[in-house]
Amino acid sequence: MSLPRYPEYKDSGVEWLGEVPGHWEVRRFKQVFKERDERSGCGTETLLSVSAYTGVSPRSEIVDAGDHLSRAESLEGYKICHPDDLVMNIMLAWNRGLAFSSYNGIVSPAYCVFHVIDGSAPIFLNYLVRTDLYTLYFKAFSSGVIDSRLRLYPDVFGSLSCTLPLLAEQHTIAAFLDRETGKIDALIAEQQRLVELLAEKRQAVISHAVTKGLNPNAPMKDSGIEWLGEVPAHWEVRRVKDVARLESGHTPSKQVPAYWEDCDIPWVSLNDSKQLAVCDYISETAVQINHLGLTNSSARMLPGGAVVFTRDATIGLTAITTRPMAVSQHLIAWCPSEKIDALFLLRVFNTMKLFLDACTFGATIKTIGMADVKKLVTPVPPIPEQQAIVAFLENEVAKFDALTTEANRTIALLQERRSALISAAVTGKIDVRGLALS
């Protein structure tokens, strides 16, 4: 939809903002906000957190059950936050780590809390300070050598410029954005539900094929394994270690720099978890080691075609190596014998997720012990049947993956449209005054 522009513009005098509507004012943030440094005397108020995704919310809503809300022994001295205060994580302002609060509560002493002093509408300002345009501006004026060290100090924030319409127009723009972003968010939610449904159906197809086979009329028998249930009567059920050689990994000493120089051996570690979660094969790794480090550690060079498997953090992420590699101690590897196809074994591991979750222990970092690893079982159809199942699943999985890719592409386009609309509205590039109630 094509949206109108304002009838008259002027030079804002701020290079990155360019022209703004003729009746809008250019102000510095210190004219809009004043820092609030009110401290908790007891630390019993609701602990709040600020996120690029959820804005300001109670920390209890975003931490996992059983995790601590804070590492601090006491929250006494934490900063008080009121509704309509701006909360800023100065280390993440460049990445939308700031938002207005709807809550009374407390935030980390490392955060900054501001209240509005010029009568501007918090609902408008919340859209403004979280736009890509302004967060790039905040990044440019943050101090630090690398992104993880950047800080936007409150005095610098106060010196930065913004453009504001009159109060009534701020409310009009905010109302328009509430309505339009609500529509876009609903479309995004539909696509996200589709992605979840596709993932469930994809897994169901994989699970049925590797546990029941492709012949619906095959006689069945009880496998004796709860998660596996009945399998075709002519299949074997074996421990994985009986059909694939089990290998563990290791990390060369970080205390010896020579082990980490001129590295060229792919080394699968938890740094590769995102890749392992979405790929069936792994060719490149985030970190490499060298031959000296390999020789002086318990790590082993694995052949191409090994099935690597995470045993810490997220359990059971798997992929097949496409060339010789080593793995860290947070992974194991299975080198298949002639009795089992590597891709068939990978699909079996895909099917084990709930069972693997039940085997884990550890309060902070989940892990599965080697004793449990050695007990893992797999169905073992005849090799020709394994290959037929793998070929069938290659085709079926490709269909689901194509649909998922399309849904994710739609989500990305909707998110881009949402960001562009907000940015255009709060910087005056479009005139929505006649559209807020339409």
Rosetta blueprint (number, residue, H / E / L):
1 M L
2 S L
3 L L
4 P L
5 R L
6 Y L
7 P L
8 E L
9 Y E
10 K E
11 D E
12 S L
13 G L
14 V L
15 E L
16 W L
17 L L
18 G L
19 E E
20 V E
21 P E
22 G L
23 H L
24 W L
25 E E
26 V E
27 R E
28 R E
29 F H
30 K H
31 Q H
32 V H
33 F E
34 K E
35 E E
36 R E
37 D L
38 E L
39 R E
40 S L
41 G L
42 C L
43 G L
44 T L
45 E L
46 T L
47 L E
48 L E
49 S E
50 V E
51 S E
52 A L
53 Y L
54 T L
55 G E
56 V E
57 S E
58 P E
59 R H
60 S H
61 E H
62 I L
63 V L
64 D L
65 A L
66 G L
67 D L
68 H L
69 L L
70 S L
71 R L
72 A L
73 E L
74 S L
75 L L
76 E L
77 G L
78 Y L
79 K E
80 I E
81 C E
82 H L
83 P L
84 D L
85 D L
86 L E
87 V E
88 M E
89 N E
90 I L
91 M L
92 L L
93 A H
94 W H
95 N H
96 R L
97 G L
98 L E
99 A E
100 F E
101 S L
102 S L
103 Y L
104 N L
105 G E
106 I E
107 V E
108 S L
109 P L
110 A L
111 Y E
112 C E
113 V E
114 F E
115 H E
116 V E
117 I L
118 D L
119 G L
120 S L
121 A L
122 P H
123 I H
124 F H
125 L H
126 N H
127 Y H
128 L H
129 V H
130 R L
131 T L
132 D H
133 L H
134 Y H
135 T H
136 L H
137 Y H
138 F H
139 K H
140 A H
141 F L
142 S L
143 S E
144 G L
145 V L
146 I L
147 D H
148 S H
149 R H
150 L L
151 R E
152 L L
153 Y L
154 P H
155 D H
156 V H
157 F H
158 G H
159 S H
160 L L
161 S E
162 C E
163 T E
164 L E
165 P L
166 L L
167 L H
168 A H
169 E H
170 Q H
171 H H
172 T H
173 I H
174 A H
175 A H
176 F H
177 L H
178 D H
179 R H
180 E H
181 T H
182 G H
183 K H
184 I H
185 D H
186 A H
187 L H
188 I H
189 A H
190 E H
191 Q H
192 Q H
193 R H
194 L H
195 V H
196 E H
197 L H
198 L H
199 A H
200 E H
201 K H
202 R H
203 Q H
204 A H
205 V H
206 I H
207 S H
208 H H
209 A H
210 V H
211 T H
212 K H
213 G L
214 L L
215 N L
216 P L
217 N L
218 A L
219 P L
220 M E
221 K E
222 D E
223 S L
224 G L
225 I L
226 E L
227 W L
228 L L
229 G L
230 E E
231 V E
232 P E
233 A L
234 H L
235 W L
236 E E
237 V E
238 R E
239 R E
240 V H
241 K H
242 D H
243 V H
244 A E
245 R E
246 L E
247 E E
248 S E
249 G L
250 H L
251 T L
252 P L
253 S L
254 K L
255 Q L
256 V L
257 P H
258 A H
259 Y H
260 W H
261 E L
262 D L
263 C L
264 D L
265 I E
266 P E
267 W E
268 V E
269 S L
270 L H
271 N H
272 D H
273 S H
274 K H
275 Q H
276 L H
277 A H
278 V H
279 C L
280 D L
281 Y E
282 I E
283 S L
284 E L
285 T L
286 A L
287 V E
288 Q E
289 I E
290 N L
291 H H
292 L H
293 G H
294 L H
295 T H
296 N L
297 S L
298 S L
299 A L
300 R L
301 M L
302 L E
303 P L
304 G L
305 G L
306 A L
307 V E
308 V E
309 F E
310 T E
311 R L
312 D E
313 A L
314 T L
315 I L
316 G L
317 L L
318 T E
319 A E
320 I E
321 T E
322 T L
323 R L
324 P L
325 M E
326 A E
327 V E
328 S L
329 Q L
330 H L
331 L E
332 I E
333 A E
334 W E
335 C E
336 P E
337 S L
338 E L
339 K L
340 I L
341 D L
342 A H
343 L H
344 F H
345 L H
346 L H
347 R H
348 V H
349 F H
350 N H
351 T H
352 M L
353 K H
354 L H
355 F H
356 L H
357 D H
358 A H
359 C H
360 T L
361 F E
362 G L
363 A L
364 T L
365 I L
366 K L
367 T E
368 I L
369 G L
370 M H
371 A H
372 D H
373 V H
374 K H
375 K H
376 L L
377 V E
378 T E
379 P E
380 V E
381 P L
382 P L
383 I H
384 P H
385 E H
386 Q H
387 Q H
388 A H
389 I H
390 V H
391 A H
392 F H
393 L H
394 E H
395 N H
396 E H
397 V H
398 A H
399 K H
400 F H
401 D H
402 A H
403 L H
404 T H
405 T H
406 E H
407 A H
408 N H
409 R H
410 T H
411 I H
412 A H
413 L H
414 L H
415 Q H
416 E H
417 R H
418 R H
419 S H
420 A H
421 L H
422 I H
423 S H
424 A H
425 A H
426 V H
427 T L
428 G L
429 K L
430 I L
431 D L
432 V L
433 R L
434 G L
435 L L
436 A L
437 L L
438 S L
